[in-house]
């Protein structure tokens, strides 16, 4: 009996008694369908709480569609600037809209660009950018609390790269970018996207919560939410993310947060839905533990929930080892005490 009590005490102290499995994240729920033919290639989305602002992939002039919460287009903010390939949209704390003209499927652009537009529309401020290591196709833009932009590349082979400007943005520039990190995504079994399971590792969009405490990236099939309690985007991308599957999106590229923490997602195609995961930012509360290799942000897409690719937790393993030693010691002691015949 004493041995049993001792073993139980060791397990409790060392945390070897496994905790209940975390509940899977909620499935996205459809809110409405985008039926306006002018918005058939939804690629970027943001919210101010009252309206949604959306952009098409590509285009020959700057256009931002203002939608109500039934997916109806209320108005279009436009400017005569002719972009090359707009891919994502972000919203700064002061309401300024940032369009990420960074698409480059053929990897031939010598510069990419970010464009500022006031929520009233009418004009655009252009900021050209250059990569330090050649062209990249980039479809995700994140803004931190201070308004610093981060670009996350869409890599067919290898890790996604994280870039930010080396200094204040020039107009029209170019301003040099610097590589500040990389990101590994693993394939998942989430159904959807235009290229099957391969699409589950391609970064197609990004979003930052209204208070900057959570940043998110998405692929064609899944969203990854990273805790950023201090508002630091780069540090957030070094942490283990919460994966939220976004199944059955035809070509999912848009991702946004409502001010209340709801996560919105959508994709290309007339008649495709805008879907929501309620209280998404609360799912990552307290999940700010850094990964072991802090110099290289990495996200695991193998399972839902907060992912960790470091193997079995250390404390339970130690606890099990202690139990084995104690049982062996007990049995050996009993054998020694048995009288010889």
N, C-alpha and C positions, 0 to 999 in steps of 0.2 A: 504493500500500500504506500509506503514511504517513497518507493521508487516512482510509482505512478504520479504522486503529488509533485515530486521533484521534476519529472519530465514535463508535466503540465506547466509548472512555473517557468521552466526554461523556454517553452514554446511561447508563452504569453509575453515574456520579457523581450525575446528576440523577434517577435512578430512572425513566427513561423506558421501560426494558425491563419490560413488564407482568408482574406476578406471576400465578401460577396461580390460577384462580377458586376461591373458597372453596366447600367442599362444602356442599350443601344440608342444612338441619337434618333430623334423623331424624323419621320419621313416628310419631305416637302409636300405642302398642300397647294393645289392650284388656286389662284386668286381670280384671274381673268385671262382672256386670250387677246393677243395683239392681232387685230384683224385689218389694220390699216396697211394697204399695199405699199405705202411710202416707207414703211419701217419693216421691210422684209428681211433685213440682214442685221438684226439686233446684235450688237457687239459690246456695248458699254452701257452701264446703268448706274445712276445715283439717285438719292432721295433727300429732300429737305423736310420730310415729314408731311407736307401737304401735297406735293407733286413728285412725280418721277421724271427724271431727265434721261433721255436715251439717244444713242447714236447708232448709225449704220456702220457696218464694215466698209471701208473704202469711201468712194464718193468723189465728185468733181468740185464740190464746194462744201464749206462748213455748214452743217445742219445739226441742230440739237432739238429733238422732239420733246415737248412738254406734255406728259400724260397725267390724267387723273387716276384714281385708284380702281377704275373699271377698265383700264387699258385704253381709254379713248384719248386720241391726240387733241389737246386743247389749243396748242399753237406751236409754231416752229421758229426757233431762234436761228438766224442765218447770217453769214458773212461771205463776202466774195472770194476769200482766200481759197485757193485750190490745193487741197491736201494730196499727199501721195497715197497713203493707206492708213486711215484712222482705225485704231483697234480697241482703245479703252477710254474710259471717262472717269474722272475723279472730281470731287468737290472739296474745296478748301473751307476752312472755318468761317471765312468772310463771305461765303456763297459763290466765290469765283469757280467757274467750271474749267477744268483742265482736260484738253483733248490730247490723247497720245497718238500722234502720227508716226508710229514706229513699226508698222508692218513692213516686212521685206521677205516675202516668200522665196525670191530668187537670190537673196543675199548679194545685192549689187549696189545698194545705196551708200553713198559716201557720207551723207548726213541723215539724221532723223530729226524729229521736231516735237516739241510740246507747244500747245497753243492755249493761251488764256482767253476766256470769254466771260464777261460779266453776265449775271443772270438775266439782265435786260436785253442781251444780244446786241447785234449791230456792228461790232468790231472785234477784231482778234489781235492779240499780241503774240508774235512768233518768236520762238526760241529754238534755234537749231543746235543740235548736239552731235558729237562725234565719239565713237567707241575707240578705246585704245588698242584694240586687237582685231579690227576688221568688222565687216557687217554682221548683223544678227537680226533674226526675225523676233520681234517682241510684241506681245499682246497683253501684258499686264502692267498696270501702273498703280503704285501705292504712294500716298502722301502721308508724311508724319505730321505731328501736331504743329510743327513750325512751318509746314508747307514744303519741306524738302521732298523732291520726287525720287522715287526708286523705280527702276525698270527691271523686270524679271523676264528673261528671254524664254522663247519657246524652242527647245532643242529637240530635234528628232533623235539624235544620238548623244548620250552623255548627260551630265548635270545641267540644270538651268543655271544661268549666271545672274548675279545681282549687281546692278550698276547704279551710281548716283553721280550728280555733277561734282566737279572738283571745286567749284566756287559758285558765286551768284550767277544766275542765268543772264546771259547777254541777249540783247535784242538788235538784230536778229541772230547774232552769234557768228560762228558756232562756239559753244562752251564744251570743253572736254569732259567726258565721263570717265570715272574710274571704277574698276571692278572691286567690289567690297565683300563678295561672298559667293557661294554657290549652293545649290539646293538639289537634293536627290529625292525623286519621287519613284515609288515602286508601283507596278501595275496592280490593278484591283479587278474584282469580278463584277463591278457595277456595270449594268447593261446600258448601252447608249453610245452616242457619238457617231461620227461619220467613218471612223476607221477601226472600229472594234476595240479590243482590249488595249491596243497600242495607244489609243487616244487618252487612256487613263494616266499617262505620264507626261502629257503635253500641257504646259501652262497656258491657259487661254484668257485669263482675266484676274482682276484683283479688286479688293475693297478694303476700306478702313472704317471702323466704327466711328460714330459721331464724336465720342470723347477720346478717340485714339487709343483705347485700351485693348483693342482686338484688331488684328489685321488678318486678312483672308486671301487665299489664292484658290483658283479653281482650275480643273482640267475639264475635258469634255464630259467627264462622268462624276467627279467628286469635288467637294469643297474642303479646304484645309484651314482651320481657324487656329491662329497662334496668339497666345496671351502676350499683351504688351502693356503691363501695368504702369510702366514708366513712360510709355509713349514712344519708345525707341524701336523703330521698325527692324533695324538690323539685328538687335538683340532678340527681338521676338522670333525672327526666322531661325534662330539657333535653338529654339525650344521645341519640344515635342508637340505636334498639333493635334487638335481634335478633327477627325475625318468625318464628314457628313456626306453620305452618298446622295447623288443627284441623278437617279436613274431615268432612262428613257427620254433624255433631252436630245432632240434631233442633231443639233450642233450647238451645244451649250458654251457660250462665251461670256455672258453678262453676269455680274455679281455685284450686289450692293447691300448696304445695311440701312434699315430704318433707324431713326433716332432712338426708338425704344429697344433696339437690339435685335429686331427681327431681320433674318437673312433673306434676301430676294435673289432669285436666279431666273435666267431665261436664255433663249437661244435664237438662232436664225430660223426664218420660215414664217410666212403669213399664217396666222391661226395658231401659232405656238403659245403656250401659257407662260405667264409670270407666276412663279411658285414661291412659297414662303416657308421658312422654318422659324416658328415663334421662339422668342427668348434665346436665340442662338448664342448671343454673347455670354449668357449665364452658363452655358455648357463648358466654357473654358475657364471659369472663375477658379482661382487657386491652382491652375495647372501650369505654373510658371517655372517648373524645375528645368534647369538647363540640361542639354545633352552632354554626353561625355566628351565629344569632339567639338568644342565650342568654336574652333577656328573655321569649321565648315558646317553651316546650317544644313540640316538634313531632316526630311519629313518622310515617314514611312506610310505607305498607302496599303499595307497588307491587311489591316483590320480596321474596323470602326473604333471610335473612342480615341483616347490619348495613347498614341503608339510609342513603343519603346523597343528598339531592336538590339538592346544590350544583353538579351538572354534572361535567365532566371534572376529574380531579385536576390540581392546579396544576403539580407537578413534571414529570409526563409531557408536558404541553402545552409547557412551557418547553424540555424536551429536544428535542421534535420541531421546535420553531422553530429551535433552534440547529443541528440537523442540516440543515435546509433552507438556512439561511444558509451553512453550511460547504460544502455541495454547490454552491450557486450561486457562491460565491467561487472554488471549485476550477475549475468549468467556465469562468468568466469569465477566470481566469488562463491556462487552456489556450488560449482563443481569442486572447488578447493575444499569446501566444508564437508563434502560427502565422506563418510568413514570408509576406509579401505577394508576389503573383505579378503 
